[in-house]
Amino acid sequence: MFILFLVLTVSSFLFYSVERTAANSQMGDALWWTIQTASTSTFGPNATTFAGRIVGSIIMLVGIGITSSFISAIVCLSRTKATPNENDPKQILKIRLARGEITKEAFLDLQKLISD
């Protein structure tokens, strides 16, 4: 997450520095444009200078990788927290009990064997 925000901040400063000669150029607009471009949902104003288009092209290519990495990291974190350990015998017993594959008595007996 830190890398994503660092890349967005540096990219917006770089974009602003090459586009500041354009009419109505503001730092807030550069940041907004960079976030839109990196998240691949760009609409609205485009780069007006040649240097701005070069920087914008680089931001587009890097933004796709950074954004997809960020989203993948969030998904991986959420899956590891939500998914129980499939190799844990206690979890397997709980799942089988919930599915009705074993009785409560069998569950308690097997749980006692695992604990010993």
C-alpha positions as CSV (number, residue, x, y, z in Angstrom):
1,M,0.0,0.0,0.0
2,F,2.9,2.3,0.8
3,I,4.5,1.6,-2.5
4,L,1.2,2.4,-4.3
5,F,0.9,5.8,-2.7
6,L,4.6,6.5,-3.1
7,V,4.4,5.8,-6.8
8,L,1.2,7.9,-7.2
9,T,2.7,10.8,-5.4
10,V,6.0,10.8,-7.2
11,S,4.2,10.3,-10.6
12,S,1.9,13.2,-9.9
13,F,4.8,15.5,-9.1
14,L,6.6,14.4,-12.2
15,F,3.5,14.8,-14.3
16,Y,2.9,18.3,-12.8
17,S,6.5,19.3,-13.4
18,V,6.2,18.6,-17.2
19,E,2.6,19.9,-17.5
20,R,2.9,23.1,-15.4
21,T,3.3,25.3,-18.4
22,A,-0.1,24.3,-19.7
23,A,-3.1,26.6,-19.1
24,N,-4.9,26.0,-15.8
25,S,-2.4,23.4,-14.6
26,Q,-2.7,22.6,-10.9
27,M,-1.1,20.1,-8.6
28,G,-4.4,18.8,-7.5
29,D,-5.4,18.1,-11.1
30,A,-2.1,16.3,-11.6
31,L,-2.7,14.1,-8.6
32,W,-6.3,13.4,-9.8
33,W,-5.1,12.6,-13.3
34,T,-2.4,10.2,-12.0
35,I,-4.8,8.3,-9.8
36,Q,-7.3,7.9,-12.6
37,T,-4.6,6.8,-15.0
38,A,-2.9,4.4,-12.7
39,S,-6.3,2.8,-11.8
40,T,-7.1,2.5,-15.6
41,S,-10.3,4.5,-15.3
42,T,-9.1,7.6,-17.1
43,F,-11.6,10.1,-18.3
44,G,-11.4,13.9,-18.6
45,P,-8.4,16.0,-19.3
46,N,-5.4,14.6,-21.1
47,A,-1.7,15.5,-21.2
48,T,-1.2,18.5,-23.5
49,T,2.6,18.6,-23.9
50,F,4.8,16.0,-25.5
51,A,6.7,15.5,-22.3
52,G,3.4,15.1,-20.4
53,R,2.4,12.4,-22.9
54,I,5.6,10.5,-22.4
55,V,5.3,10.7,-18.6
56,G,1.6,9.7,-18.9
57,S,2.5,6.7,-21.0
58,I,5.0,5.5,-18.4
59,I,2.4,6.1,-15.6
60,M,-0.1,4.1,-17.5
61,L,2.2,1.1,-17.9
62,V,3.5,1.2,-14.3
63,G,0.0,2.0,-13.0
64,I,-1.4,-1.2,-14.4
65,G,1.2,-3.3,-12.6
66,I,1.1,-1.4,-9.3
67,T,-2.7,-1.4,-9.2
68,S,-3.0,-5.1,-10.0
69,S,-0.4,-5.9,-7.4
70,F,-2.2,-3.9,-4.8
71,I,-5.5,-5.5,-5.5
72,S,-3.9,-9.0,-5.5
73,A,-2.3,-8.3,-2.2
74,I,-5.6,-7.3,-0.7
75,V,-7.3,-10.4,-2.1
76,C,-4.5,-12.7,-0.7
77,L,-4.7,-11.1,2.7
78,S,-8.5,-11.5,2.9
79,R,-8.4,-15.1,1.7
80,T,-5.8,-16.1,4.2
81,K,-7.8,-14.7,7.1
82,A,-11.1,-16.2,5.9
83,T,-9.8,-19.7,4.9
84,P,-9.2,-22.1,7.7
85,N,-6.2,-24.4,7.6
86,E,-7.4,-27.4,5.5
87,N,-4.8,-29.7,7.0
88,D,-5.7,-29.0,10.6
89,P,-7.5,-32.1,12.0
90,K,-9.6,-30.1,14.4
91,Q,-10.9,-28.0,11.5
92,I,-11.6,-31.1,9.4
93,L,-13.6,-32.6,12.3
94,K,-15.6,-29.4,12.7
95,I,-16.4,-29.2,9.0
96,R,-17.5,-32.9,8.9
97,L,-19.7,-32.4,12.0
98,A,-21.3,-29.3,10.4
99,R,-22.0,-31.3,7.2
100,G,-23.5,-34.1,9.2
101,E,-20.9,-36.6,8.1
102,I,-20.1,-37.6,11.7
103,T,-22.2,-37.7,14.8
104,K,-21.6,-35.5,17.9
105,E,-20.3,-38.5,19.8
106,A,-17.9,-39.5,17.1
107,F,-16.7,-35.9,16.9
108,L,-16.0,-35.8,20.7
109,D,-14.2,-39.2,20.6
110,L,-12.1,-38.2,17.7
111,Q,-11.3,-34.8,19.2
112,K,-10.2,-36.5,22.4
113,L,-7.9,-38.8,20.3
114,I,-6.4,-35.7,18.5
115,S,-5.8,-33.9,21.8
116,D,-3.9,-36.8,23.3
